[in-house]
Amino acid sequence: MGRLARRWARIWARPRPRLLSLRTTFAVSFAAVTAAVTVLVGVLSYGAAARLVRVDQESVFDQVVQDLRDEVRQHKMTTEDFSSSAPGHDLVRPARTDVQVLGPDGAVVDPGQPGLPVRAADKRIALDGTAGRMTVHKEVGVGDDVYRVATVSLGGGRGAVQVAQEFSDTEDLLRALQQRTLSLMVAVVIAAGLFGWWLARRITRRLVILTSAAEDVARTRRLGIEVPVTGYDEVGRLGRAFDRMLGRLAQSEEDQRRLVQDAGHELRTPLTSLRTNISLLRRIDELPPSTRDELVADLSQEARELTDLVNELVDLAAGQSDTEPPQRVDLADLAEDVAGLSRRRTGRVVVIHASGDTSTDGRPGMLQRAISNLVENAAKFDRDGTAPIEITVAGPARSGTVRVEVLDRGPGIADADLVRVFDRFYRAADARSLPGSGLGLSIVREVALAHGGAPFAYPREGGGVVIGFTVGGGS
């Protein structure tokens, strides 16, 4: 059993043959298709040409024999009329034919060049009393050549004339044509293979660059590799899409790295405070009652803030985009739900102003969380305020865009902080003493961007701040 296992291990350890590359496959396929088409065209062309040549030769021979039969029928002719030494013999001896004259007994009177064989059927034709009688021999070997022979009687037992046409020279011509066709086909196939290799190399060069870039990313895990692909065809589009994908992956990796770093930094403060307070618990019996109550309240507050921070980190990282399907939602209705919840939690007056079509395509949970974060932010910074918190939902502003605003009468936001209020963990100097993680507004930004919109913030006339976001109507 162990020997069998080792044998199979050696078999699986053998190097596997490399599969053909795309370039080789393309070149071989191009050459194969070209070869098939060339062979098909060559065979069909040669067959058609050979058939035409043979038919033409046969028609010429048949016409010569028919003219000879008409001649002997119309005129009473003798063997001397066809003698090669008789004056005007070229008129009765057709061109490109071999003529041999037979006497009444079938003997050769005037041999042809070359001499033709005389068979029993030919002798019978020579003795025939009717002019124009004929016998045909399709393949007659004379030396190394092949002839077609027709024997025509002169009538009255005066003899016969044999007319022969060589067909072997035609076959030699066709064989030469066949060889040239084969040579041309081989040359075309070789040229097609070389051209296919060149064309495949030209076409797949950019694919090879993409493959190398992908292999570099897999080997080095560096996402900042530039993909130098040009062109506007499918390969160019693939290269640009691959480059954009790498850019987004690099940005995502950078965002995750910054999120981990920022989260680690923000988690240290509550954890340090928790450790300090927990160390005091060992001496809780030595502390006065007021200090004990303050310590327990501090621990409870730190635990709540730590829980809120972890929950917001989870929401920010997950984005709820994978678990919540998009649907048609009314932002005014979501704002009403958020306002009711805020009234119960904070006791503050929250007023809703809605105008236009406030419906959009989106994920209700994410949008409600964004509106809730804005309202909670307004209540936190205007804790002692008596003016109502206003929520304005208006749409469509342009091409189906819906705008959500939360207005308060709090201390407002300094101009230097307006451009950074949506950054992760950013907290203005005058807000660092307030509870919170600094992630609420960054979640608003992520929700707005995920729905084709953008966040915004600016000072409110008369004091306070206007902060909100837009979403696209078709997102």
Sequence and secondary structure as in RCSB ss.txt:
>XXXX:A:sequence
MGRLARRWARIWARPRPRLLSLRTTFAVSFAAVTAAVTVLVGVLSYGAAARLVRVDQESVFDQVVQDLRDEVRQH
KMTTEDFSSSAPGHDLVRPARTDVQVLGPDGAVVDPGQPGLPVRAADKRIALDGTAGRMTVHKEVGVGDDVYRVA
TVSLGGGRGAVQVAQEFSDTEDLLRALQQRTLSLMVAVVIAAGLFGWWLARRITRRLVILTSAAEDVARTRRLGI
EVPVTGYDEVGRLGRAFDRMLGRLAQSEEDQRRLVQDAGHELRTPLTSLRTNISLLRRIDELPPSTRDELVADLS
QEARELTDLVNELVDLAAGQSDTEPPQRVDLADLAEDVAGLSRRRTGRVVVIHASGDTSTDGRPGMLQRAISNLV
ENAAKFDRDGTAPIEITVAGPARSGTVRVEVLDRGPGIADADLVRVFDRFYRAADARSLPGSGLGLSIVREVALA
HGGAPFAYPREGGGVVIGFTVGGGS
>XXXX:A:secstr
 HHHHHHHHHHHHS       HHHHHHHHHHHHHHHHHHHHHHHHHHHHHHHHHHHHHHHHHHHHHHHHHHHHHS
   GGGG TTSTTHHHHS TT EEEEE TTS EEE  SS     HHHHHHHT SSTT EEEEEEEEETTEEEEEE
EEE STT  EEEEEEE HHHHHHHHHHHHHHHHHHHHHHHHHHHHHHHHHHHHHHHHHHHHHHHHHHHHH  S  
      SSHHHHHHHHHHHHHHHHHHHHHHHHHHHHHHHHHHHHHHHHHHHHHHHHTTGGGS HHHHHHHHHHHH
HHHHHHHHHHHHHHHHHHTTTTTS  EEEEHHHHHHHHHHHHHHHH   EEEEEEE  EEEE HHHHHHHHHHHH
HHHHHHTTT  S EEEEEEE SSTT EEEEEEE SS   HHHHTTTTSTT   GGGTTSS  S HHHHHHHHHHH
TT  EEEEE TTSSEEEEEEE TT 
